[in-house]
C-alpha cells in the first residue's frame, strides 16, 4: 500500500497535461485578443472606404 501511494505521489503525467492545457489556453487568449484588435481596425478602414465612396 505504501508503494502504491509513493508511486501516486511521484507520478507527474497529470501535471504535465495540465501545464500543456494552461499553455494552450494562454496562446488561445493571445490569438483571440489579436484577432479582435485586427477586426476593429479593419472595420474602421472599411467604414472609411464606404464613406469616401458615397
C-alpha positions in Angstrom: 0.0 0.0 0.0 2.9 2.4 0.8 4.5 1.7 -2.5 1.2 2.4 -4.4 0.9 5.8 -2.5 4.5 6.6 -3.3 4.0 5.9 -7.0 0.9 8.1 -7.0 2.7 11.0 -5.3 5.7 10.7 -7.7 3.5 10.4 -10.9 3.7 13.7 -12.8 1.9 12.8 -16.0 -1.3 14.6 -14.9 0.7 17.7 -14.0 2.3 17.8 -17.4 -1.1 17.5 -19.1 -2.4 20.4 -17.0 0.6 22.5 -17.9 0.1 21.9 -21.6 -3.6 22.8 -21.2 -2.7 26.1 -19.5 -0.2 26.9 -22.2 -2.8 26.2 -24.9 -5.3 28.4 -23.1 -2.8 31.3 -22.9 -2.0 31.0 -26.6 -5.7 30.9 -27.4 -6.4 34.1 -25.4 -3.5 35.9 -27.2 -4.9 34.8 -30.6 -8.4 36.0 -29.7 -7.1 39.4 -28.5 -5.0 39.8 -31.7 -8.0 38.9 -33.9 -10.3 41.2 -32.1 -7.8 44.1 -32.5 -7.4 43.4 -36.1 -11.1 43.1 -36.7 -11.7 46.5 -35.1 -9.0 48.1 -37.3 -10.4 46.5 -40.4 -13.9 47.6 -39.5 -12.7 51.2 -39.2 -10.9 51.0 -42.6 -13.9 49.6 -44.4 -16.1 52.3 -42.8 -13.7 55.0 -44.1 -13.7 53.4 -47.6 -17.5 53.3 -47.6 -17.7 56.9 -46.6 -15.3 58.0 -49.3 -17.2 56.1 -52.0 -20.6 57.8 -51.2 
